[in-house]
Amino acid sequence: LAPCPQWPYCRQRCSYCSFNTYVVPALDEAAVGACLVREARTLLRLSQVQSITSVFFGGGTPSLASPRTIAAVLEAVAGAVHLPTSAEVTLEANPTSASTSHLAGFRTAGVNRLSIGVQSLDDAELRLLGREHTAAEARGAVEAARGLFPGRTSLDLIFGLPGQNQGTWTRGLEAALELCDDHVSLYQLMLERGTALASQVWGGALPAPSQDLLADMYQAARAMLVAAGFRHYEVSNFARKGALSTHNLSYWRAEQYIGVGPGAHGRFVPRGEGSCSREARVQTLEPNAWMREVQSRGHGTRRRVVLSPLEQLEEVLALGLRTDEGITHKRWGHFSPNLSLEAVFGALGEAKDLQEQGWLVLDSSGLRCTWEGLALLDSLLPDLLCQLQRC
């Protein structure tokens, strides 16, 4: 099981951000931290798991929290379940809250991996994205992080910005490769309703890149990273020297995880209530309302849905095919003991057609996309889900 504490606060909202984040003039960090501690204890007890594999502090901007808050949450986790010394403990950080002293405090608190939201190394692109840091600040943060977390510092980059072309993207990625450690995450910009950037593009003030250009950017990035020794182990993620994200793999392998904090999502079996069914859970979005609920009943779960066997298999399929390992027969069998991968996807139908076209592979290892198919996953999934639903 993997706990995922969320720190929903930011210093400013980025122009593309549609996450559950809040910019507030003042914050009672001690009260927020106490609620994170209490909810983590409550939900871990409810899950009745004995040990965990990873902890991921997401946000928002969790690097705005103090190291003592992060330490308190980790102590609560270790007090509720076994937290192995080998467990991966990741914290997302923004360059402006990633000074060497602050990062050293997080390391002392128990963090052993950083994910830094660089997004771009071009100042004009950073202004367009509404980021509060400069390219120089991003470089300084990454260098400081690599000194404290060698081999465990990940960079996030965004492509497909309005006005960006293949040349500017390639040059930016080359600069990132000179700076980066052994893990890089690449995300195509998604224009979300209600964001400032989407309004500018949809209103005609900024140009949107074509689908062909987006595909070319993605393929160029894949080729550059693989040539630099990175394994393309998930649609958006690349690692070398074995530096894969243990925590993110737990999502893609459909393992259990507990969302802690405002708006956090989780998937686990609440065995403490006598249940044997996997649930999808969402915590209350607004921080003050969430805190009141945690203080009154120990957790702020706002929505919980028992997942049907079909819904669980749909998640296994959609998430597992994002990785280069795909879905193993053992993992599928854990969720579907009576209907094998071969029985579902080996017969004539959409999956067989995708195999013949070179997009999909079904063999003794399991079901996975080919190198070419991985780039087209979003267009392949509807057909595969239809075939699953007919079984």
N, C-alpha and C positions, 0 to 999 in steps of 0.2 A: 504493500500500500504506500502511496505517496501523498503526504499533506502538501497543500498549495496555499499558504497564507498570502492574502492580498492586501497591499497598502494602496488605497485608492486615491491618494492625494498627489497633486502635481503643483509646480510653481506657476505654470501657465499651460493652456491647452494648445496642442499643436493643431495646425490648420486641417489636418487629415484625420484627426482622432475622433472615433465614435465609441471609445471604451467607456466603462463606468468610472470616470475620473472626476475629481473635484478640486477646484482652486479655492482655498479659504483664507481669510485674512489672519486667522489665529487658530491654533490647534492644541487641544489638550492631549499631547502624545501619551502621557501616562495612562489616561483613561482608555484611549484606543488600544494601546498595548495590552492593558489588563483584559480587555474584551477579546482580543486575539488569543491570548493565553487561555481564557476560560472556554472559548468556543472550541479551540483545538483539543483541549482535554475532554470536553463533552463528546465531540464527534469521534474522537479516537476510542473512547470507552464504548461508544455505541457500536463501532465497527468490530470490536473485539479482536482486532488483529494483534499478533504477537510481536511483529517486527516490521520495519519500513525500509525501503530501498533508497529513497531520496526525499528532499524537501526543496520546494521552489518558491522563493519569495517574488511574487509578481506585482503588477500594479496597473495604473498609476506609476509612481516612482518610489519604489521601496528604499532606494539609496538616500532618500530624504529622511528616513527614520534614523534614529540614533542606534549605534551598535548595541547599546544596553537593551533596547526594545527587541532587536533581532535575537540577542542572547536569551532574553526571557522566554520568547516563543520556543526556541530550540530546547531550552531547559524543560519547558512544559511538555514538549513532544517526547523527550528522553525520559521524563517521569511517568508518562502514560504507556509507552511501548518501548521496545528495544530499538535504540538508535545506534546502529553499528558505526564504528570509527571509519569504516570504508564507505559509508553512505554519502552520496553526492548532495551537497547543500549549495544551491545556486541562488544568487541574488541579482535581479535586474538593476542596472545602474545607468544614470544619465551622466554625461561628461561633466556637467557643472556641479554635481554632487559626488564626485569621485576623486577627491584629493587623496594624496598618498596617505596622509594621517587617518582620514575617514575610512579608506579601504583597509588599512592596517587594523583599525578597530573592528571591522566586519570579520576579518580573518581571525582575530582573537575570539570573537563571539562564536565562531564555528563555521562560518561560510568558507567553502573551499573551491567555489567556481563562480565566475562573474559573466553576465551577459550584458554587454554595453550597447546602448542604443545610439550608435554612431550615425546611422541612416545615410549620411553622405559626407564626403570630404571636400565639398565645394561650398563656399560660403553663400553664393547666390541660391543654390538649391536648398541649403539649410534655412535661409530666410523664407523661401517659398513654402517650406514645410512647417514654418512657424516654430522651429527649434530654437531654444534659448542659447545654445552653445555655438561656437565657431569651429571651423575645421582645425585650427590650432589647438583649441581646448580638447577636441576629440582625440587628437594625436597624443596630447599629454596624458589624458586619462588612460588610454590604451597602454602607453608605455609604463605608467605607474602600476596598472593592473597586472601587466605581464611580469613585472618585477616581484609582485606579491603572490600571484597565482599563475606561475609558469605552466604552460600547457593546458591551462583551464580558464582561459579568457576568450570569450566568444564575441564576435562582432555582428551586429544587425545592420543590414544595408537595404535601402529601398530603391527600386527601379520603376520606370514607367511614369516619371514625373512629366507634367505638362511642359512642353518645349524641349524635353530631353531627347537627344538622338543617340544613335548607335556609338558615335565617336566619343561623346561626352561620357556615356555610361562605361564604355570600355576603359577610357583613361581613369575614370574614378575607381573602377575595380582594380586596375593595375596599381594605383596608389594604395588601395586597401590591402592588396596582397603584399606590398612592401612593409606594411605596418602590422598585419594581423598575426595572431597566434595560430592555433590548430583547429579552430572551429569558426565557420562563417554561416550566417543565416541570411538568405536573400528573399525579400518579399516584394511582390508586385504591388504597386500602389492601388488600393481599392478606394474608389470614390463613394463615400457613404453619405446617405441622406442626412442633412442637418449639419454637415461640416462646412467650414468656410471654403475649403478648397473645392469641394464638390459644387458649391454655389457658383464659384468663379468659372469653373469649367462648363457647367451646364448653362450658365448665363452668357457664355460666349466670350468672356474676358480672357480666358486661357485656353490654349489648344489641347485636345486630348490625343495621345499617341494612338496610332492605328493598331489593330490586332496583329497585323503582320510584323510591325516594328516590335511590339511586345514579345512576340515569339522569337524574333531574331535576337533581342537583348538576352532573353533567357538562355537560348542555345549557346550564344557566345560566352555567357558567364559560366555555363556548365563546362564548356570546353577549356576555358582558361583555368578554372579551379581544378579540374581533373589533371590538366597538364602540370599544375603546381603541386600535385601529390595528394589532393583531397579526394576522399571517397564521397560520392553523391549518394548518401544513405537514406535521404528522404526528400520529397519534392522540393522543399525550400532549404534544406540543410546539408552542409558539407563538413567533413572532418578528416583530419589526417592523424597518423600516429595513435590511432585508437581513441581519439578524443570525442567520441559520440556522446550526446546528451542522454544520460541514463534516465533522467526524469521525463524528457519528451518521448523517449522510447516507450515508457510506461503508458502514455496516452495511446500511441499508435499500435501498441500490442493489446489494447483494451484491458489493461490491468486496472485495479481499483485505485482511486485517488479521492482525497477529501478536500473540498474547497472550504477555506476558512477566511472570513472577512467579507466586507460589503460586495455583493454581486458575484461572489466566487461560485464556480460550478464544481460539482463532484459526481462521481459514479462509484457507489459502493453498496455492500449488503449490510444493513443495520441489524446485525445478529443480536445485539444487545436488546432489541425489541422482540426477539424470537423469530425474526424474518429470515427466509432463505432466498429472497428475491433481490436482484440488483436494482437499485434505484438511481434515477437522475435527480440531483438536488441542486437548487439555486438558492443562495443566501440573499436576504433583503438587500436591495440596491443602495438606498440612501444611508450614508454612514450613521447619522444620528438616530434614525429609526432602528437600524441594525443594532446599535449599541444598547438601546432600550430593551430590545428583545433578548439580547445576550444577558444583560443584567437581570432580567426577570425570569428567564427560563433556561439559561445556559447556552443557548445557541440562537442564531437568527435565520434558521431555515424558513424561507418563504414559500418555496414550491418543491414538492417531491412527487415523482411519478415512478411507479413500478414499471420497469421495462419488460415488454413481452419478449418471448424467445426470438420472434422475428426481428423486433427492434434491436435486440442485442446483436444478432447476426448482421444486420444492416450496418451497425457501427463497426463491427469487426471487419467487414468488407471494406467500407469506405476509408477507415483509418489504416488498416493493414496494408492496403495497396499503395499507400503513400510512400512506403519504404522499399528499399531495394531488396530486402529479404522477403517481402510480401507476407502472406499468411501461411504459416506452417500447418501441416495436417494435425499436429498435436494441439496447437492453439485453437484451430477450428473445432476439433473434437471436444475441447473443454466446454464450448458453448453449444455444440451440436453433436451429441454422442450418437444419435441415431441416423444422421444424414451427413455423409461424408462430402468433402470438397469434390471428389470425383462424381458422386451421385448428383450434385447440384450443377456443376460447371463442366463436367466431362461429356455430357450428352449433347446431341445436336441442338443448336440454338445460338444465342448471341455470343456466349463465351467461346464457343467453338469457332465462330466466324472471326472473332478478335484474335484468336490464336493463329488462324490461317493467314490473317493479315499482318502478323508479326508484332502485334501490340501486347499480347498476353502469353504467359507460359503456365501450364499446369503439368507438373511432373512429380517425382518422388519427394521433392523438397516441399511442395505446396503450390500455391497460386500466387503469381507475382506479375508485375508489368515488366516488359522489356525496357531497355534504355530509351527507345523511341516512344513506347507507350506511357512511360512515366510522365513525359511532358504533355501528354494528352489525357491525363487521368480524368479530368472534369468531364470530358466528352464521352469517356468510356463507361463511367459509373452508372448512368441511367439505364443502359442496356443490361448491365450486370445485376443491378438491383431488381429490374423487372424479372429476370430469369430466376433470381432467388425467391421472389414473392410468389412465383408460380409453383414452387416445390412444396 
